[in-house]
Amino acid sequence: MNASSAAPEPIAASAPVARPRYPGVVSGWLIADLLLCVFNAGLALLGLSLLLDGDPGPLPLSTALAETAIHAGIAAFGIPGNALLLRYRPGGAMLAKIALLFVGAGVAVSLYELPLRLADPEATCPPETMVAGAVVGLFCRITLNLVYFGMLRRAARFLDRLPSPAR
């Protein structure tokens, strides 16, 4: 029997299937955001602890409740969203987008909080420094989340192009 007439060797059933890979730095951003969401879970637990102790700090109770709920929402939707996206599950994109809505609410609460902090007579920081810190902090927060939103869109588009058995 010569080589041309031999039947091709069957492929073993246990041959590893090539896993899809996200383009560019999408995986890195998903992992970074997953870690930030875990950090938000810690902040939510800390906020809940302070609220249960009855010490919301210098802020009104409603603002402290809002911040705690926002951190909890970011964690509750962001952690499973990013975990699902890292496992190439399209449902994670919707959860991650809901987490981004909580981030937007957090920015709104931060803007609402700024005049309250400026009006605090016991503030140890000059108002100019507080405003500059708030502007820099909000700029960084918004920029990071806009970049993450772009990465989230790239991940969702990538998952939409995968053949259905990979889902």
Secondary structure, 3 states (H helix, E strand, C coil): CCCCCCCCCCCCCCCCCCCCCCCCCHHHHHHHHHHHHHHHHHHHHHHHHHHHHCCCCCCCHHHHHHHHHHHHHHHHHHHHHHHHHHCCCCHHHHHHHHHHHHHHHHHHHHHHHHHHHHCCCCCCCCHHHHHHHHHHHHHHHHHHHHHHHHHHHHHHHHHHHCCHHHC
